[in-house]
Amino acid sequence: MTHRPHEQSDAASGPDDGRPDAAPSSTAASAGPREAGPREKVGIVGPGRAGTALGLALAAAGYPVVAVGVRSPRHRSRAVNLFPDAGVGGVAEVAGRAEVLLVSVPDDAIGPVVTDLVAAGAVGPGRTLVHLSGRHGLGVLAAGGDVGAARIALHPIMTLPGIIEDSGLLVGVPFGITADPVAEGLARRLVTDVGGIALPVADDRRDLYHASLVLGGNFLTTLVAAAGEVLAAAGVPDPAAALGPLLRASLANTLTDGWSASTGPVRRGDLGTVVAHLTALDRLDPQIAAVYRRLAIFTAEELERVGLLAPAVVARLREAVPDEPGDRPGEARRGPAAVRVGGGGHTSDGNVRPAPSR
């Protein structure tokens, strides 16, 4: 999401230009899916990427998006184009028309925005608050629960860097859902109606749930980008093309077989190769070398834990690749590892040629 937290909070506390024009339906916290009939009216507070994507998918599934709370003129214009039937403006439109409020703001802004919505009279019995954060559970919506609103945490397990205007973008996407008992049916229905897969997550396990996604998703990007930089430094002109088949196969095999899919020098106990890699990486970029070193030891220890590597081999690995002083936090990156995947390599004077704009 691109909005700053204070902008989102302002969006939720804009001028109140009217009272609710209709009482919200009690079906906002219904206990199960319906075969037919009108869907709940949806409002979006702070239409970031996830909120916009979900709002468009819900609209395509028959949920009328009737209100969008925004702050800046640019965001208002975009909201009008994407949701032409919605009232776009401050909190009054959300308060007056919506039964389900998607609070689509950065994690740290959710609590303050909900407090603003409560103060403006935008939530209460018969309405449902939904946030899209992976980390947070229901506690961040406590101010709404205190005045009788139902609460749902609804997190799509998907990165959304592309074209979010595609209403089918969330088809087949799992959603981590945590909900008040009265809203569990609605939470599942919202997910299944946009073609997603509902995955219940206990409220006290949300931090673990989200940490797993960061390990597997965000840090996967970190590792792939670093691998591309090292490959570029080795003189390979198109690191992405070279790495693609290997990475896709490794990902598919690991999703199926877990640690049993592990291959490479650590899995084979080939300590000479690991040491040679670290020697080369220490010269190129000590920070990448430090990541390799720690991952090698962690991988060996996990393979030992699941019975795939002998304890004696793991002990020799720990002795061969101890932490070394080259890994200093904040040390400036150096050498050709600054080349990015998809970049243009080096210029004739040794400087990094900028990657093409995307």
Helices and strands as residue ranges (DSSP letters): H 5-12, G 26-29, E 42-45, H 49-60, E 65-69, H 73-82, E 87-89, H 91-97, E 100-103, G 107-109, H 110-119, E 128-131, G 139-141, H 142-146, E 150-156, E 174-179, G 181-183, H 184-193, E 197-200, G 203-205, H 206-213, I 214-218, H 219-233, H 239-257, G 258-261, H 265-268, H 271-284, H 286-305, H 311-320, G 335-338
